[in-house]
């Protein structure tokens, strides 16, 4: 997908334009993640962690910059009035090996699916529909990239902490037509949308 691809979604904050994360926009991702907190420490590397962990002591921010520089774009940034307000990670499930090591999120079948597994909304901008707008954009992006099935892992019900919300809520996905295909515990379903 090219740097020029974009998608517009309406949010309570205003029209949000989502664009692929490319090296030239990496500073915008850092602005969304903020200076501290879980998102800043993880930098979306949790789902990409190889079996046995990382072999070096590099910062996840630097690791993720390498992912972005190597391409293809690993997700989308959402902008309202040119201010970066949100992030969604979306791509082929095969690039997220942590999913297969999870007892809750391991593969349902052998279908080649794309995965949506992380949302980050910039502090001060939550509860304005940014996440829903990012989901709308991720669906369009996956479809334009040739995905046939899109999979996600929202929280449904009890949340042990705010970290659970990084994967989105069940309602967000249901509103977009995703259907539950498997649930291995009470609060973490696997949902899919087939194009």
N, C-alpha and C positions, 0 to 999 in steps of 0.2 A: 504494500500500500504506500502511496506517495505522501510526501510532506503536505501536498496541497489538499488532500482529502479532508472534508469537513462535514459536520452534521449540526443542525440547529434543533434545539429542544426548548420548549417553553418551561420556565421555572418561576417560582415566586420572586426570585431575585432579578428576573428579566430573562430575555432570550439568551440561551447559553450555546456558544459555538464550541464543539468538541473537535480536537485535532490530534493526529498521531504524535506520540512522544518521539522526537528525533533529537539528536545531540544539541541542536540550536535552541531547543525548548527545555533542556534539562534544568536550568535555573528556575523555570516556572514550576517544575515538579518539586524542587526544594522549597519554594515559597509555599506551596500547598501543604507540604509536610511539616513546616515550621522548624523551629530551632531545637525542640526537644520532644520527648514523648515516644510512644510505641512506634508510630509510623516512621519517625525519623531514625530510630534504631534499626528497625526491620528493613526499611527501604525496599519492600516487596521482594526480598530475597528468601523469605521463609519457604515459599512454595517451590523455589528453584534449588533448594539445598540438596546437594548430592548425598547419596548414602554414605554415612561416615562423617558428614559435615564438610566444612571448607578446610582445605589443606594449609591455609595461611591465616595470618592475623589482620588481613586487610579490613577496612571499614565497608559495611554493606553499601554505603553510598557509592564508593569507588567500584565495587563489584557491579552495581546496577548501571553505572555509567558505561561500563564495558558492554553490558547487555544491549544498551541503547545504541552504542557506537557500532556494534557488530550487526545490528538490525536482524530481522525486520522490527518495526516499532512494536514494543511490548504492551502497549495500551494507549489510552487517550487522556488528554487533559481537557477540562472544561473551562471556558472563559466567559465571563459576563462583563461587558464593557471593557474587553481586553485584559481584565484581571483574572489570573488563574485561580479558580475556586475549588476544583475537584479533579480527582484522578480515578481511573478504573483500569485494572490490569485484565487484559483479554488476549488469548492466544491458544494455539493447539495444546491440548492437555498434555501431550508428550513432553513439553518443556517444563512441566511442573512435577518432578518426581516425588515430592513430598506427599502429593495426593495419593499415590499408590502405596505409600508406606503407612497411611492412616487407616486404622481399623474402621472408621466411620465413612471415609471418603474414597476408599479403594474402588477400582473399576467395577462398574455394573455389568459390563459386557465388553466385547472386543470392538465395538463401534468406534471409529475415529471421530472424536468430538473436540470442540473448542471449549475452553473453560473461562469463566468469569470468576475470579476468586479474591479480588480486593477492591474496596472502595475507600477513598480518603477524601473527606470534605474539609476544606480549610476552616480552622477555628473561627467562630463568629458567623459562620454561614450555614450551619446545620439547620435542619427542619425547614428548608426552603425549596425542597424538590430537586436539589442538586444531584443527589444519588439516583433518583428516578430518571433524571435527564441523562446522566452518564450511562445508565443501563440502556436507555433507548438508543444512545449513540453506539454502545458496544454491540448491540444487536445488529445495527446497520453496518458497522465496521466488519463484523464477523461474516455477515452475508456477502458483503462486497469483496471479502478476501477469499471466498469460496467455501466457507464452512457449510456443512449440511445440517449439523446438530450442534447446539450450544448448551452447555451444562453449567450449573452453578450450585452453591452450597450455602444457602441462606440460613440464618437462625430463625427458628420458629418456636416461640414460647419463651421458656426460661432462659435468661442470659446471665452467665456467671460474672461477666464484666462488660465494660464498653468495648473491649477488644472483639467480642463476638460480633459486633456490628460491622466490622471491616468486610465481612462477606455479604452484607446486605440482609434485608428482611424478607421473609416469605411473601408478604403482601406486595412488595415491589415487583417480585418475579411473577406472582399470580396475575397482577394487573397487566403484565406484558404477554400473558398466555403460556407461561411455563407451566409444566405439569410435573407433579412428584412422581419419580420412578422408583425410588427406594428410600427407606429410612431405617437406619441401624440403631438409632436411639431416639429419645423423645423430642429432641430439639434441633436436630441437624439433618434435614432431608437433602437428597440429591434431586434436583429438578432439571428438566430439559425443555428446550424449544427446538422443534424440527422445522427446517425451512422447506 
